[in-house]
Each structure stands twice: as structure tokens, then as C-alpha cells.
């Protein structure tokens, strides 16, 4: 409860004001590290290429964040969720590691968004891939899908180890690519990915509310409201506990003032001055 009231917020302020059901978002807004957007109409080279990829990834997460924020349901939404090998092993002591000697405080996995309902969890891996209209697009798309699937599976296993009765819906989201672009430009992509219904594109964000609602409907179990809420609360306590501690198993230092407009203006001014 402390985490919910201090580190999160209830959707848009207007929803909170007028009492409309809305998700609890934690943290309140994805943190941006960029002070300017690189141009789209010139060929980038060197470090700018990687910087552009990071910007695309951030924009993709913001697009998904806004879609979730608009849903009129009492969900708990955790953004930028990650866990170490030690933390993961606390719930899954017998899990198989790819590395034979993984460090206890090495990051084991992460998830861009967890949407927690009464009887379901939606695991969302967001990819900021933008097409360059070259033969490499299909290869890059395959790589994104494979890495996302690994993270989805790890997080699914973690959730099931905490609360086996929870239905877990997994999605990989490409907000910067349309289905039409995927069809025309990703001929080199593996067929299993091009026709996978758990892979979402930019058009799917328009019906994102419906997609999550289907997760909720298919997860409906013959449980009383009290029992399902207890299951969700137990799962949320574990997930939020992991989200609130760092790799050293210490409480993260939350700076609630960074959500203010004045902080954002000062922060950007300082970055501009340094650059």
C-alpha cells in the first residue's frame, strides 16, 4: 500500500478526479534520458545510430504506457521490472541457467510491463525496432522476437512460482512497426513470428484495451471476489518487493520530485548546458 500511494499514480489526473476506474501505474512515467530527437531524414553514423535505437525504444515504451494508462480498470501496472539471479532463485531454486556460474547479483531477467488483474497477469515485452527497409530487417526482427520470448518465459515462470493459479498472457509489442510493413518488409523473418498472435504491432495499440480485456475474460475462475483479490494482493506484494529493491538487495532510492514539471525543465536545462 505504501508503494502504491507514494511511487505510483492512478492513470491520468482527470480520471482520479472524477472517480473513473483506472490502473495504478508504477513508476508514474518512464524516465527519459534524451534531450533532443535525432532527425529521421538523414543517414546516421557512429554513436548516433545506437542513440537513435535507444530513442526509438523509449518512444515505443511511452506509446504502450499511454495505452495502459487509458484503460478503465483497477489494474496494478509495473514498468521496468527486473530481478537478479539470486532473487529469481529464491522463488525457483532449481531453475536451469544458461551460464553455469552466474553471479548471484547478476541480472537474471526483466520485463517492460506487468499488468496485474485479479486473476491474470499480462507480460509485455516492448521492442523499439524501426524498419530500415534493408535485407537486415528480417534478421533484426527475428532477434527481437527471440530475445523477447526468453524474457517472457522467465517472467512467466517467476509469476507461476509465486501464484500457480494466475493466468499469464504473454505479448511482444512492436509499436513502431505496422502489420502491413511487417507483411511486406519482413519476408526474411521466421514464419512462426510473422503469424504469432502474441506479437502485436502499431495497429494493435488502438485495440489494446480489448486485448487485455480478453486476457481477463479467459482467466475468469470460479472464485469469490475476496479470494481472487487475496491471490492478486499476494502476487503484487512479491512483484513489488522485487521491483523496489536493487541488485544489492537494498531499497531503491525513489525521488518522487522527479515527476514534477519544474524538475523536468531544470533537468533538461542542465543536460543542454553540459552538452
C-alpha positions in Angstrom: 0.0 0.0 0.0 2.9 2.4 0.8 4.4 1.7 -2.6 1.1 2.2 -4.4 0.4 5.6 -2.9 3.9 7.0 -3.0 5.5 5.6 -6.1 2.6 5.2 -8.4 -0.4 7.1 -9.6 -3.9 6.4 -10.7 -3.9 6.8 -14.5 -4.5 10.4 -15.7 -5.3 13.0 -13.1 -8.7 13.6 -14.6 -9.6 10.0 -14.0 -8.6 10.3 -10.4 -10.6 13.5 -10.1 -13.8 12.1 -11.4 -13.6 8.7 -9.9 -13.3 6.6 -13.1 -11.7 3.2 -12.5 -8.0 3.3 -13.7 -4.8 1.4 -13.2 -2.2 2.1 -10.6 1.0 3.0 -12.6 4.4 2.4 -11.1 6.6 4.4 -11.7 4.4 7.3 -12.7 6.2 7.9 -16.0 9.0 6.3 -17.9 12.2 8.2 -17.3 13.7 9.9 -20.4 17.4 10.2 -20.9 17.2 12.2 -24.1 17.2 16.0 -24.6 16.6 16.0 -28.3 15.3 13.8 -31.1 17.6 12.7 -33.8 16.4 13.5 -37.4 14.6 10.9 -39.4 15.6 12.1 -42.9 19.4 11.8 -42.8 21.7 8.8 -42.6 23.1 8.4 -39.1 26.6 7.2 -38.4 28.7 6.1 -35.5 27.3 6.6 -32.0 24.2 8.4 -33.4 22.9 5.0 -34.8 22.9 3.5 -31.3 21.5 6.7 -29.8 18.6 6.6 -32.3 17.8 3.0 -31.4 17.6 4.0 -27.7 15.3 6.8 -28.6 13.1 4.5 -30.6 13.0 2.1 -27.7 12.0 4.8 -25.3 9.2 6.1 -27.6 7.9 2.6 -28.0 7.6 2.2 -24.3 5.9 5.5 -23.9 3.3 4.5 -26.5 2.5 1.3 -24.7 2.5 3.2 -21.3 -0.1 5.6 -22.6 -2.4 2.8 -23.8 -2.3 1.1 -20.5 -2.9 4.3 -18.6 -6.1 4.9 -20.5 -7.6 1.5 -19.5 -10.6 2.0 -17.1 -9.8 -1.0 -14.9 -8.3 -1.4 -11.4 -5.1 -3.0 -12.6 -1.6 -2.7 -11.0 0.9 -1.9 -13.6 4.7 -2.3 -13.0 7.1 -0.8 -15.5 10.8 -1.6 -15.8 10.6 -4.8 -13.7 13.9 -6.7 -13.3 15.3 -9.3 -11.0 18.7 -10.8 -10.2 19.8 -14.4 -10.3 19.7 -14.5 -6.5 16.2 -13.1 -6.4 14.9 -15.4 -9.1 16.4 -18.4 -7.4 14.6 -17.5 -4.2 11.4 -18.5 -6.0 12.8 -21.0 -8.5 15.8 -22.6 -6.7 16.0 -25.5 -9.3 15.8 -23.4 -12.5 18.3 -24.1 -15.2 20.8 -21.4 -16.0 22.4 -20.9 -19.4 25.6 -19.8 -17.7 27.0 -22.5 -15.4 28.3 -19.9 -12.9 26.0 -16.9 -13.0 26.8 -14.3 -10.3 24.2 -14.1 -7.6 23.5 -10.4 -8.2 23.8 -10.6 -11.9 20.5 -9.6 -13.7 18.6 -12.8 -14.5 15.7 -11.2 -16.4 13.5 -8.2 -17.0 10.1 -7.2 -18.2 9.0 -3.9 -19.7 5.4 -4.1 -18.3 3.4 -6.3 -16.0 -0.3 -5.7 -15.9 -1.8 -7.4 -12.9 -5.5 -8.1 -12.7 -7.5 -10.1 -10.2 -6.9 -13.4 -11.9 -4.4 -12.7 -14.7 -1.1 -11.1 -15.5 -0.1 -9.7 -18.9 3.6 -9.8 -19.5 4.6 -7.2 -22.1 7.9 -7.1 -23.8 8.2 -3.9 -25.9 10.6 -3.6 -28.8 11.5 -0.3 -30.3 12.6 -1.7 -33.7 12.0 0.6 -36.6 12.4 -0.8 -40.2 15.3 0.4 -42.3 14.0 -1.2 -45.4 17.0 -3.4 -45.9 17.6 -7.1 -46.0 18.7 -6.9 -42.4 15.2 -6.0 -41.2 14.0 -9.6 -41.1 17.1 -10.7 -39.2 16.7 -7.9 -36.6 13.1 -8.7 -36.2 13.9 -12.4 -35.6 16.5 -11.4 -33.0 14.0 -9.1 -31.2 11.3 -11.9 -31.1 13.8 -14.5 -29.8 15.1 -12.2 -27.0 11.6 -11.2 -26.0 10.4 -14.8 -25.9 13.3 -15.6 -23.5 12.3 -12.8 -21.2 8.6 -13.6 -21.4 9.3 -17.2 -20.4 11.5 -16.3 -17.5 8.9 -13.9 -16.1 6.1 -16.3 -16.7 7.9 -19.0 -14.7 8.5 -16.5 -11.9 4.9 -15.5 -11.7 3.7 -19.1 -11.7 6.1 -20.0 -8.9 4.6 -17.3 -6.8 0.9 -17.9 -7.6 0.2 -21.0 -9.9 -3.5 -20.2 -10.3 -2.8 -16.9 -12.1 -3.3 -17.0 -15.9 -0.3 -15.4 -17.6 -0.7 -13.8 -21.0 2.5 -13.0 -22.9 2.9 -10.4 -25.6 5.8 -8.9 -27.6 4.9 -5.4 -28.8 6.4 -3.5 -31.8 4.7 -0.1 -31.6 6.9 1.4 -34.3 6.0 -1.2 -37.0 2.6 -1.7 -38.7 1.2 -5.1 -39.7 1.4 -4.0 -43.3 5.1 -3.1 -43.0 5.7 -6.5 -41.3 4.0 -8.3 -44.1 5.8 -6.5 -46.9 9.3 -6.0 -45.4 9.9 -8.9 -43.1 10.0 -11.7 -45.7 13.2 -12.9 -44.1 11.5 -13.2 -40.7 10.7 -16.7 -39.4 7.1 -17.7 -40.2 6.4 -18.6 -36.6 6.9 -14.9 -35.7 5.1 -13.3 -38.6 1.9 -15.2 -37.8 2.2 -15.3 -34.0 -0.9 -13.7 -32.4 1.0 -12.8 -29.3 3.2 -10.4 -31.4 1.5 -7.0 -31.6 2.1 -4.2 -34.0 1.2 -0.5 -34.0 -2.4 -1.0 -35.1 -3.0 -3.3 -32.2 -2.4 -0.4 -29.8 -5.7 1.0 -31.0 -7.4 -2.1 -29.5 -5.1 -2.6 -26.6 -7.9 -2.3 -24.1 -9.7 -5.1 -25.9 -6.6 -7.4 -26.0 -6.1 -7.0 -22.2 -9.8 -7.5 -21.6 -9.7 -10.8 -23.4 -7.0 -11.9 -21.0 -9.2 -11.0 -18.1 -12.2 -12.9 -19.6 -10.3 -16.0 -20.4 -8.8 -16.0 -16.9 -12.1 -15.9 -15.0 -12.1 -18.7 -12.4 -15.0 -19.8 -10.1 -13.6 -17.8 -7.2 -15.2 -15.3 -4.9 -14.1 -11.7 -5.2 -12.4 -11.9 -1.8 -10.4 -15.0 -2.8 -9.2 -13.6 -6.2 -8.3 -10.3 -4.6 -6.2 -12.1 -2.0 -4.4 -14.0 -4.7 -3.7 -10.8 -6.6 -2.5 -9.0 -3.5 -0.1 -11.8 -2.6 1.4 -11.8 -6.1 1.6 -8.0 -6.1 3.4 -7.9 -2.8 6.1 -10.3 -4.2 6.4 -8.5 -7.5 6.5 -5.0 -6.0 9.0 -6.2 -3.4 11.3 -7.3 -6.2 10.7 -4.1 -8.1 11.6 -1.9 -5.1 15.0 -3.4 -4.4 18.2 -3.1 -6.4 20.9 -5.6 -7.4 22.4 -5.2 -3.9 19.1 -6.1 -2.3 18.8 -2.6 -0.9 15.8 -0.4 -1.2 15.9 1.8 -4.3 16.1 5.5 -3.6 12.9 6.9 -5.1 13.0 10.6 -6.0 9.3 11.5 -6.1 10.1 15.1 -7.0 11.3 14.0 -10.5 7.6 13.7 -11.5 7.2 17.5 -11.4 7.3 19.8 -14.4 9.8 22.1 -12.7 12.2 19.2 -12.2 11.9 18.1 -15.9 12.7 21.7 -17.1 15.7 22.0 -14.8 17.0 18.6 -15.7 16.8 19.3 -19.5 18.4 22.7 -18.9 21.3 21.1 -17.1 21.8 18.5 -19.8 21.7 21.2 -22.5 24.3 23.2 -20.6 26.6 20.2 -20.2 26.3 19.3 -23.9 
